[in-house]
Amino acid sequence: MVGMLNVGSLVLGLLAISLPIVSLASNSKQIQNHRLMISTLSLSACAISISFQLFYNFHLVKIEDWSALMDITSSSVLAVQILLVSTILLNILVVIFKRKEVVKN
């Protein structure tokens, strides 16, 4: 069950990055009308993904698996940094495009 935290974190991380990309690439009027909601869902998926990583690290501390914790900490921190920065930047682009649409109309 604890191993599913890593899978969930990966899936939610990919969702967090792909939602704003789909929102920006789509010409569908329906998606364009819901860009801010998609951006909020993306940021929420990013936060839950990072939380899953923290829960997994807490599990390793609780069972005192120090070698596993030392092995994964540096790569986890790097992955979280990449996820967080890319999600924030992509969602800023979504907000900028949404703002341009509102100003244009």
N, C-alpha and C positions, 0 to 999 in steps of 0.2 A: 504494500500500500504506500509506503514512504517513497519507493522508487517512482511512483506515479507523479510525485511532485516535480521531478526533473522533466518528465514528459509534458506535464501541464504547463510548466514554465516555458518550455520550448514552443509549444503550440500557441500559447498566449503571446509570447514574444513575436512570433511570426505574424500573428493576427494584428498585433499592435503596429507593426511596420507595414503590413499589406493594406490595411484599411485606408490610410491616407493616400497611398499610392493609387489604389482603385478610385478613390474619390477625385483625385487630381486628373487621372487619365480618362475618366468617363465623360462622355458627352450627354449622358442620359439626364433629362430634366428632373427626374425623380431623385436621382443621387445628388444632383446639384442643389436641390431644395433641402436636403438633409445633411449637408456637409458639416455643419457644426455638431450635429448629433454623432456623426461618424467620427469626428475628431475627439469628442468626449469618450466614446466607446474605445477608441484607440488608446487614449491616455489611461483609461481604466484597465484595459488589458495589460498595458505596460506595468502599472502599479501592482496588479495581482501577480504577474509573472515574477517581478522582483520579490514580492512577498513569499512566493513559493520557494525561491532560492534561500531566503532567510529561514524559512521553516525547515528546509532540508539541512542547512548548516546547524540549526538548533538541535535537530535530531542527532546529528553526528556528535555534537558536544554532549548531549544527554547520554548517549551510549558510549561516550569516551573513545571514539574512533579518531584519535588525533592524527594518525598518518593519513587517513582519507581526507580529513579536514585540511591538512597542510598541502595535500596534492591538488585539491580542487579550488582552493581559495583564490589563487592568482588568476586562474582562468575564469572563475565565476565573476570576479571583480571586473575583468576586461569585458566579458560578455554583457554585464549589466551596464557598464559605461557606454558601450556601443549601442545597446538597445535604447537606453535613456536619451542619448544625444540624437540618434537618428529619429526616434519617435517625436521628440520635441521639435526638431527642425522640420520634419515632414508636416506636423500639425500646424506649425507657424505658416508654412506655405499654404495649407488649406484655408486658414483664417485670412491670409492676404488675398487669395483668390475669391473667397466669399465676400470680402469687403469690396473688392473691385466690382463684383456683380451687383452688390447693393447700390454702390455709387453710380454705376452705369444705368441702372433702372431708375 
